[in-house]
Amino acid sequence: MTKKSPGKKKLKAKEYVDGILDGNITILSQAITLVESTLPKHSEIAQKIVNSCLPQTGNSIRIAITGAPGAGKSTFIESFGSHLVNKEKKKLAVLTIDPTSEITKGSILADKVRMETLSSHKNAYIRPTPSSGSLGGVARKTRETILLCEAAGFDVIIVETVGVGQSEIKVHSMVDFFLLLQLAGAGDEMQGIKRGIMEMADAIAITKADGKNKKNASLAKKEFENALSLFPSNDLGWKPRVSTCSSMENIGIKEIWKTISDYKKLAKNKNYFIKKRKQQAKFWMHETVKDILETSFYKNEEIKKNIVKLEEKVMKGKTSSTVAANKLLKIYSKLIS
Amino acid sequence: MTKKSPGKKKLKAKEYVDGILDGNITILSQAITLVESTLPKHSEIAQKIVNSCLPQTGNSIRIAITGAPGAGKSTFIESFGSHLVNKEKKKLAVLTIDPTSEITKGSILADKVRMETLSSHKNAYIRPTPSSGSLGGVARKTRETILLCEAAGFDVIIVETVGVGQSEIKVHSMVDFFLLLQLAGAGDEMQGIKRGIMEMADAIAITKADGKNKKNASLAKKEFENALSLFPSNDLGWKPRVSTCSSMENIGIKEIWKTISDYKKLAKNKNYFIKKRKQQAKFWMHETVKDILETSFYKNEEIKKNIVKLEEKVMKGKTSSTVAANKLLKIYSKLIS
C-alpha cells in the first residue's frame, strides 16, 4: 500500500489522517474514496484511517433528512444549509444516499447542480455515497464518512436519503436527529413514503408552504400533529414537532435549526446524546458482523446457483423454508471448511 | 430416532404426519414440541414432519393479533374465538408468543386460564410458543407450528403477540392479516406500543368500548382513522379499517370477522393472497439462513469472550465498529475452517 504506483502518488495512512485533521478537503475526499472502495487493500488502509481519526470524532450534530421525491429535499438543504454556514457559522457536510438513482450513480456533479449555492460555499462539503453493494455495506460506509468529516472539523453533518427504501432504518441508527420533509397535498399525504418512516421522525417539516400552498401546508401540519400525538414519546421524552417552511421564501428555516438545537440541548442535559451514540457504535459493530457474514454467504457462486432452484421449490410449496435453508447452509459449510 | 426409548414410545415421522392429517390433537401437540425443541435429533425429525405436511397446508386465514399489555387481548380472543367456533363453525388455533413473560415461560396452563371458555371448546386449540432462543428462531418455530395446525385442519390461525418488542415485525411476515388492539385512553393512546407497529396494521380495534368508556372509544376511533389516512395504502390497495368493540358485551366482534373476510376476499380476487404467501415462504428461507449464520457465530464461546471486550472498546471510542467487527470475523474464520 505504501509503494508508489506510477502516475499517482499514494499516501500512507498517517498522511491521510494528518491531512484530515488539518481540514484538507482534497485529502478528506481521497480518504472517503478509500472507505467506499471495494478493493481489500483500500478497505484495509481505510480502516486504519478511520480508526486513527476516531479520537477526533463526535463533535457534530448528525441529522438525517428524508422525504419522497418531490418533497423538495434539495432546495430545502440549499436553504437550510446556507442558513447554517452563513448565519450560524457552521461547517457543514452533506452526504447523500440515493439507492434508486441508477442514472447519476451518486454523481458529484448531479448533487452539485442540485445544491448550487451551497456547494460553492467554502464551509460546505457535499458528497454522495455510492449506492452499489449491500445496503448494510453502503450504510456502514456512510457512517465512516460521517466520522471522517467530523475529524476534518465539520460540525453539522446532514445525511440525505430518499425515503422510499430500507436505507432510512439504517440511517436512523447513525444520526442524532431524524427530520422528515413532507409536501402538503390533497389527501394521501404520505404517498410515496415507506411505512414506518413517519414513526422515526423527531420532526416533520411541511415544505413549500408558500403562495397558494400555504393553507394546505397549515392543514397538513395539524393532521401530522394529531397523528404524531398518538405515538409514544421516545426514551428521551421528546415529542416530535411539526412545522411548515418555504425554502424559496426562506421562511421557517431557522426555526427548524432551533428545533434541532433544542433537541440537542435536551439530549445532552439528560446524558442521552452520548449514550445513544455509544449504543449506535455497538449496534454498528454487530451490524457489520452480520452484513459480512451474509454477504460472504450470498456472494458464493455455488450458493447463488442453489438459491435460485430452492427459492422456486419453496415458493411452489414443494420444500419447507427451513429445509431449504438448511440445505443451503450444509452446502456452504462444506465450501468454507 | 426410530429406536424406542424405554418408557416413552417415539413415533416415526410418517406416524406423526398421519396423525396430524387425521386431526389428532395429541400427536399434533407432540409434533409441535419437536418443532420447538433445540435438540438436533428432534429438529431433524421435525423438519421431515413439516416438509411432509406442506402439501396439506395453506387452507386457513392467518391472523396476527397484537396490543400492549392491558389492551384486552385475552378477553378479545375469548370473545372473537368463541364467535368463530360457535357461529362461523371454524376450527381455530391460537398460538401465543410472549417473549416478555419470563414467569409463565409460555405455560399452557396460564394461557388456558386466560382463555377459559375457548380452551374447553372442541374446535379450539391454544398453544403458547416457547420464548427461549433467538427471536428469529422463535418466529421460525411459530411459523412451522402454523403449518402443522393447518395440516391438522384448523382454518383460522391466530398468532397473539404483546406488541412491545421486535416480534411483531417477524410475525407480520407470516400472517395474512394484522390486527392491532388498542385501548382508548386519555391522550397517549399508543403508549406502550412500539413505534412502527401501527403502520403494519390492516385493522385497528378499539377495545373495551362499553359503559363509560364508549365515548372515549368513539373518539379514539376517529383519531386513528385520521392518522391512518396519512399512510399510503398497501400493494393490495387495502385501506386499514378502525372499529370499536366490547368483548364483555360481545359488540363489534362479528364486524371484525367481516373486515377480515372482506380483506381475504379482496386479496384472493386480486391474486394477492397466494402471491404474498409465496413471498413469505421465500422470505423465511432467507431469514432462516441469516438466523442460523448469526446464531452459530454468536453462540461460539471464543467469540462471546471477545465480544465483551470489543464492545467496550467500541463504546469508549477506542476502536471503530468496523475494525472491531473485522477482528471478530477473523477469529471466527480461523475457528470454523
Interface residues (C-beta under 8 A of the other chain):
Chain A: Q47 V50 N51 L54 P55 T57 G58 R140 R143 E144 L147 G187 D188 E189 M190 Q191 G192 I193 R195 G196 M198 E199 M200 E223 F224 N226 A227 S229 L230 F231 P232 S233 N234 K278 Q279 A281 K282 W284 M285 H286 E287 T288 V289 K290 I292 L293 E294 F297 L310 E311 V314 M315 G317 K318 T319 S320 S321 T322 V323 A324 A325 N326 L328 L329 I336 S337
Chain B: Q47 V50 N51 L54 P55 T57 G58 R140 R143 E144 L147 G187 D188 E189 M190 Q191 G192 I193 R195 G196 M198 E199 M200 E223 F224 N226 A227 S229 L230 F231 P232 K278 Q279 A281 K282 W284 M285 H286 E287 T288 V289 K290 I292 L293 E294 F297 L310 E311 V314 M315 G317 K318 T319 S320 S321 T322 V323 A324 A325 N326 L328 L329 I336 S337
